[in-house]
Amino acid sequence: MGRLVYGAQSQSFEVEDRALAHLRIVFSNKLRRSEPFFLHIGGGDGTGPRSVWIHPAVPLTLHFFGSRAPAINRAWIDTLMDDASSPNGLALGPEPDEA
């Protein structure tokens, strides 16, 4: 289980390492292009889901707890990138089968 830490107030969210590895690719691609987007993520602490505006000017830390890098599923990356570019933003859904 990894952790996504976002912003000066250090909001943090628990995310499985495998999903976090995929989010890292999406974040790096979107933020490199200065394309902010909404991320909708479960609170994990009983507070319910949250929507976070991901922006290049806000500090972001991805903390992995596993020692090995997960294999990347290109189909999941494509789905996540499409979602992040949509008006509704990115909601981390289940991993699709690889094409």
HUNORBEL-V39727 format. One record per pair of residues at least 24 apart in sequence whose C-alpha atoms are under 10 Angstrom apart, sorted by the first residue. I is the first residue (numbers start at 1). J is the second residue. Records with the same first field share a line. If there is no record, write none. Layout:
# HUNORBEL-V39727
I = J + J
This chain:
# HUNORBEL-V39727
1 = 63 + 64 + 65 + 66
2 = 62 + 63 + 64 + 65 + 66
3 = 61 + 62 + 63 + 64 + 65
4 = 60 + 61 + 62 + 63 + 64
5 = 59 + 60 + 61 + 62 + 63
6 = 52 + 53 + 54 + 55 + 58 + 59 + 60 + 61 + 62
7 = 52 + 53 + 54 + 55 + 57 + 58 + 59 + 60 + 61
8 = 58 + 59 + 60
9 = 59
10 = 59 + 60 + 61
11 = 52 + 60
12 = 43 + 44 + 60 + 61 + 62
13 = 41 + 42 + 43 + 44 + 45 + 50 + 62
14 = 41 + 42 + 43 + 44 + 45 + 63
15 = 41 + 42 + 44 + 62 + 63 + 64 + 92
16 = 64 + 65 + 66
17 = 62 + 63 + 64 + 65 + 66 + 67 + 68 + 69 + 70
18 = 64 + 66 + 69 + 70 + 71 + 72 + 73 + 95
19 = 70 + 72 + 76 + 77 + 92 + 93 + 94 + 95
20 = 62 + 63 + 64 + 70 + 92
21 = 62 + 63 + 64 + 69 + 70 + 71 + 72 + 77
22 = 70 + 71 + 72 + 73 + 74 + 76 + 77 + 78 + 80 + 81 + 92 + 95
23 = 62 + 76 + 77 + 80 + 81 + 90 + 92
24 = 61 + 62 + 77
25 = 72 + 77 + 80 + 81
26 = 77 + 78 + 79 + 80 + 81 + 82 + 84 + 90
27 = 54 + 55 + 56 + 60 + 80 + 81 + 84
28 = 56
29 = 81
30 = 54 + 55 + 56 + 81 + 84 + 85
31 = 55 + 56 + 57
32 = 56
35 = 84 + 85
36 = 84 + 85 + 89
37 = 83 + 84 + 85 + 86 + 87 + 88 + 89 + 90
38 = 83 + 84 + 85 + 86 + 87 + 88 + 89 + 90 + 91
39 = 83 + 84 + 88 + 89 + 90 + 91 + 92
40 = 84 + 88 + 89 + 90 + 91 + 92 + 93
41 = 90 + 91 + 92 + 93
42 = 91 + 92
51 = 89 + 90 + 91
52 = 89 + 90
53 = 89
54 = 84 + 89
72 = 98
73 = 97 + 98 + 99
74 = 98 + 99
75 = 99
